[in-house]
């Protein structure tokens, strides 16, 4: 059966694979900053709170509003179902934004069904390789700050590609402006990515003698302006005081490069990425880049450098600002553009080297089937996909959902009874896919304080209940 005729089967498989991530959303639960930001949002005046964050913590003028006034501010009964709907919404929006980007007529010439298949595939690749799936999609604070910014970047790129030679160019320019401002105000990495991306786009076109539209210069200026608003926020200096190892150039360059190399090796050791890059390379050799004037306009070296710089951005910035990699949220975010640039580079190299003979094994038609089989197998039972499947099929995800319901209802009950110290149950086997931290025996631990602050305020303390062999202190009035 020709590979082209297998598209319906591949499309159905992609939908089934995405469905697992939709089902997993039913088991996700708030923790840490989710409780803390929601408590602040519920107990403070919006504009004053946003200004306070800007002056005392960071300059993320857009995502701060999302995390301070997210679903949990409606209360746990109404907010938790909406909280669990957020990962599904972001997954759908990201896929739709990717398909919309591929529908830009001046940049891509791809059939509608193929656009959706490619967008679904890109979404699955992103989820498959995320260093921390829980922080990437299922933890509201991280997802709204970083994954939401990725959706906005896709919308911005799609709007920019529609501003030239397309009816309604001014309307798309307005969409490009709004999505740029929102994305730049979501996190520092998105802000730097927008500035460097627009600057590199302009410089590359100048190098090749292409006409530069005034709108492109205006967008770069707007990105720089929004970046300055984020970078010069007084709260950045306050926040940086918590990280004594910050602004160490040698540490940033050395450890940032080492971490980028580490994650590259780990992703290449996964059978999915080499198979995807091989398919892109073979597609480039077959002349598939003619379906994308935008990809063909930039050579293989441009896409290769873009992939390397994008990945380095995700490792250098954390070391510069904190002196450590810390959470993997930044890497979760830059992973998506890194994968897109890597695939574009592989296709461009295939087109550049189309006249050179390949090893006999790679040039056989069966190799495409082998590569597609490796991708499907890897996306079914490797990496994050394996952990998601295990948690769903073993029933651990549903047990964790019931545990979360008992924890929340117990806290509400104890707070109504005017308790000041409450023991909460701890899930004995954390979900492999989400890796959600549990409360500890220390009432002053971060996870405990944020949980207590949401349900009871400053007067409540929460501790983890001891195991079966431990003694259980009674709740106190």
SVG drawing of the C-alpha trace seen along z (x, -y; Angstrom):
<svg xmlns="http://www.w3.org/2000/svg" viewBox="-19 -51 53 53">
<polyline fill="none" stroke="black" stroke-width="0.4" points="0.0,0.0 1.5,-3.4 2.3,-5.7 0.0,-8.3 -3.0,-5.9 -2.1,-5.2 -3.0,-8.7 -6.5,-7.9 -5.0,-5.2 -2.2,-7.5 -4.7,-10.3 -6.9,-8.0 -3.9,-6.8 -2.9,-10.4 -6.4,-11.2 -6.3,-8.2 -2.9,-9.2 -4.1,-12.7 -7.1,-11.3 -4.9,-9.9 -3.7,-13.4 -7.3,-14.6 -8.3,-11.8 -5.3,-12.5 -6.6,-16.0 -9.4,-14.6 -6.8,-13.5 -4.6,-16.6 -4.7,-18.7 -3.6,-22.1 -0.4,-22.5 2.1,-25.2 1.7,-28.4 -1.8,-27.5 -3.0,-27.8 -0.9,-30.8 -1.8,-32.9 -5.5,-32.0 -5.5,-33.0 -4.0,-36.3 -6.4,-36.9 -9.4,-36.1 -8.3,-38.4 -7.0,-41.5 -8.1,-44.2 -7.1,-43.2 -5.3,-46.3 -3.5,-46.9 -2.4,-43.2 -1.1,-43.3 0.9,-46.4 2.2,-44.8 3.5,-41.8 5.1,-44.1 7.0,-46.0 7.9,-43.1 8.2,-39.9 8.3,-40.0 7.3,-42.0 5.0,-39.4 2.1,-41.8 -0.1,-39.3 0.4,-35.9 0.3,-37.4 -3.3,-38.3 -4.0,-34.8 -2.5,-33.1 -3.9,-35.5 -7.4,-35.3 -7.6,-31.7 -10.3,-29.1 -9.5,-28.5 -10.6,-32.0 -14.2,-30.8 -13.8,-28.4 -12.8,-24.8 -16.3,-23.4 -16.7,-25.5 -13.0,-26.1 -11.6,-22.6 -13.6,-21.4 -12.5,-24.5 -9.0,-23.9 -9.0,-20.4 -10.5,-21.8 -7.6,-24.1 -5.1,-21.5 -7.7,-20.3 -8.4,-23.8 -4.6,-24.6 -4.1,-21.3 -6.9,-22.1 -5.9,-25.7 -2.2,-24.7 -3.2,-22.2 -5.7,-24.6 -3.1,-27.4 -0.6,-25.1 -3.0,-24.1 -3.9,-27.8 -0.3,-28.6 0.1,-25.9 -2.9,-27.4 -1.1,-30.7 -1.4,-30.8 1.7,-32.8 3.9,-30.4 2.5,-26.9 0.6,-24.9 -0.7,-22.0 -4.1,-20.3 -6.4,-20.9 -6.4,-17.2 -2.6,-17.2 -2.4,-20.5 -4.4,-19.0 -2.4,-15.8 0.9,-17.7 -0.5,-20.0 -1.6,-16.9 1.8,-15.3 3.6,-18.4 1.5,-18.6 2.2,-15.0 5.9,-15.4 5.9,-18.4 4.2,-16.5 6.3,-13.3 9.6,-15.1 8.6,-17.5 11.2,-17.2 8.3,-17.7 4.8,-16.9 3.0,-18.0 4.6,-21.5 4.2,-21.8 0.4,-21.3 -1.4,-20.1 -0.2,-22.6 -2.2,-25.7 0.4,-28.3 3.1,-26.8 0.8,-26.1 -0.8,-29.5 2.6,-31.2 4.5,-29.0 2.3,-26.8 -0.2,-29.7 2.7,-31.8 3.5,-29.1 -0.1,-29.2 0.2,-33.0 3.5,-32.7 1.8,-30.3 -1.0,-32.8 1.5,-35.7 3.5,-33.8 0.4,-32.9 -0.8,-36.5 2.6,-37.8 2.6,-35.4 -0.8,-36.7 0.1,-40.4 1.8,-40.3 -0.1,-39.8 -3.3,-38.6 -6.7,-40.2 -7.3,-41.7 -3.7,-42.3 -4.4,-45.2 -6.7,-42.9 -4.0,-40.3 -1.5,-43.0 -3.8,-43.9 -3.9,-40.2 -0.1,-40.1 0.3,-43.1 -2.1,-41.8 -0.6,-38.3 2.9,-39.8 2.1,-42.0 0.4,-39.1 3.2,-36.6 5.9,-39.0 4.1,-39.7 3.8,-36.0 7.4,-35.1 10.9,-36.3 11.8,-33.5 9.0,-34.3 10.0,-38.0 13.6,-37.2 12.4,-34.7 10.2,-37.4 13.0,-40.0 15.7,-37.6 13.2,-36.0 12.1,-39.2 15.7,-40.5 17.0,-37.3 14.2,-37.4 15.0,-41.0 18.8,-40.4 18.4,-37.2 16.2,-39.0 18.6,-41.9 21.5,-39.5 19.6,-37.9 18.5,-41.3 14.8,-40.8 12.4,-43.7 11.7,-44.6 8.1,-45.6 7.7,-48.6 5.4,-46.4 8.2,-44.0 10.4,-46.9 7.5,-48.1 7.0,-44.6 10.6,-44.4 10.4,-47.8 7.2,-46.7 8.9,-43.5 11.8,-45.5 9.5,-47.9 7.4,-45.1 10.7,-43.4 11.9,-46.4 8.6,-46.6 9.2,-43.0 13.0,-43.3 13.0,-46.6 10.2,-45.7 11.4,-46.6 10.1,-43.2 12.9,-41.4 15.5,-42.8 13.5,-41.7 13.0,-38.2 16.6,-37.8 17.7,-38.4 16.5,-34.8 19.1,-33.4 22.7,-34.2 24.3,-32.3 22.7,-34.6 24.5,-36.6 27.6,-34.3 28.7,-34.4 31.1,-31.4 28.5,-29.3 25.8,-30.4 27.8,-29.5 29.3,-26.3 26.3,-24.8 23.8,-26.2 25.7,-24.6 26.1,-21.3 22.4,-21.1 21.5,-21.8 23.9,-19.0 22.4,-16.7 18.8,-17.2 19.8,-16.9 21.4,-13.6 18.4,-12.3 16.0,-13.3 18.2,-11.7 18.3,-8.5 14.6,-8.4 13.7,-6.5 11.0,-9.1 13.2,-12.1 15.7,-10.4 12.8,-8.8 11.0,-12.2 14.2,-13.9 14.9,-11.0 11.3,-11.4 11.8,-15.2 15.2,-14.6 13.7,-12.2 10.8,-14.6 13.3,-17.3 15.1,-15.1 11.8,-14.4 11.2,-18.1 8.5,-18.5 9.8,-21.9 8.2,-23.3 4.9,-23.1 6.3,-25.6 7.8,-28.8 8.5,-30.1 10.7,-27.0 12.4,-27.1 13.3,-30.8 15.8,-30.0 18.7,-27.6 19.6,-24.6 22.2,-26.5 19.6,-29.1 17.3,-26.5 20.1,-24.6 21.4,-27.7 17.8,-28.7 17.3,-25.2 20.6,-25.5 20.0,-29.0 16.4,-28.2 17.5,-25.3 20.3,-27.4 17.9,-30.1 16.0,-27.6 19.1,-26.7 21.2,-29.9 18.4,-32.2 17.7,-30.1 21.4,-29.9 21.8,-33.7 18.8,-34.7 18.9,-32.0 22.3,-30.3 20.6,-26.9 18.2,-25.2 15.6,-24.8 12.3,-23.8 12.0,-22.6 9.3,-25.1 11.6,-27.1 12.8,-23.9 9.2,-22.8 8.5,-26.1 11.5,-26.2 11.1,-22.6 8.3,-23.3 10.1,-25.9 13.3,-23.8 11.5,-20.7 10.0,-22.8 13.3,-24.4 15.0,-20.9 12.5,-19.4 12.7,-22.4 16.5,-22.0 16.3,-18.3 14.0,-19.0 16.3,-21.8 19.3,-19.6 17.5,-16.9 16.7,-19.4 20.3,-20.7 21.8,-17.2 19.2,-15.7 21.8,-15.1 24.1,-13.1 23.5,-9.3 22.3,-7.9 23.4,-4.6 21.4,-1.7 19.5,-1.1 18.2,-4.6 17.3,-4.9 14.8,-2.0 11.1,-2.8 10.7,-0.4 12.7,-2.8 9.8,-5.3 7.6,-2.6 10.2,-1.7 10.5,-5.4 6.7,-5.8 6.5,-2.7 9.2,-3.9 7.3,-7.2 4.0,-5.5 5.6,-3.0 7.5,-5.7 4.4,-7.9 2.5,-4.9 5.0,-3.4 8.1,-5.6 8.9,-8.5 6.0,-10.6 3.6,-8.5 4.5,-5.4 4.0,-7.1 0.6,-8.5 -0.5,-5.0 0.6,-3.4 -1.2,-5.8 -4.4,-5.5 -4.5,-1.8 -3.4,-0.9 -6.1,-3.0 -3.6,-5.1 -4.9,-8.3 -8.5,-7.6 -7.3,-6.7 -5.4,-9.9 -8.5,-11.8 -10.5,-10.2 -7.6,-11.0 -7.7,-14.7 -11.5,-14.8 -11.1,-13.4 -8.2,-15.9 -10.2,-18.9 -13.5,-17.9 -11.6,-17.1 -10.0,-20.5 -13.2,-22.3 -14.8,-20.3 -12.0,-21.0 -11.9,-24.7 -15.7,-24.9 -15.0,-23.2 -12.5,-26.0 -9.5,-23.7 -6.1,-25.4 -4.0,-22.2 -5.2,-19.7 -3.7,-16.4 -4.2,-15.6 -3.7,-12.2 -0.8,-11.7 -1.0,-9.7 1.4,-6.9 2.4,-6.4 2.7,-9.7 1.6,-9.6 4.5,-8.9 3.2,-11.3 2.3,-14.3 4.8,-14.1 2.6,-16.3 4.3,-17.2 2.4,-16.1 2.3,-17.9 5.0,-17.1 5.1,-16.6 6.5,-20.2 3.7,-22.7 6.1,-25.5 7.0,-23.7 6.0,-25.5 3.4,-23.0 1.8,-23.0 1.7,-26.7 0.1,-27.4 -2.5,-24.7 -3.4,-26.0 -3.4,-29.6 -6.0,-28.9 -8.4,-26.9 -8.0,-28.7 -5.7,-31.7 -2.8,-32.6 -4.4,-30.9 -4.4,-27.4 -1.6,-24.9 -1.6,-21.7 0.6,-18.6 0.8,-15.3 -0.8,-12.5 1.8,-9.9 1.9,-6.4 0.2,-3.4 3.0,-2.8 3.1,-6.4 1.1,-8.1 -1.7,-10.5 -1.9,-13.7 -5.4,-14.9 -6.6,-18.1 -6.5,-21.1 -9.0,-23.9"/>
</svg>
